Amino acid sequence: MRQNATQNLDPKQQRAIELLIQGKNISVVANEIGMSRSTVHRWKSYDPIFIAELNQLKASMWEAQQEKIASARISALDAVVEMLV
């Protein structure tokens, strides 16, 4: 996580974001960090710093995946061209 954003999040919020990024649902996240579902839901829905950090990490992951796909596409096309030649 980005240093300046995480300074405004407590360790439980930071861990909640990590778990949400991994695809865990709110119930699992709440259980793992020892908080109620309603607290995690409130962070996810109404806490602007939490929301911004979660969205930033999602966007970063999306961008990284798009780069991997683009690279794989180029490699695949090169392999097809090599087979045809």
Secondary structure, DSSP 8 states (H G I E B T S, - for coil): --HHHHTTS-HHHHHHHHHHHTT--HHHHHHHHT--HHHHHHHHHH-HHHHHHHHHHHHHHHHHHHHHHHHHHHHHHHHHHHHH-
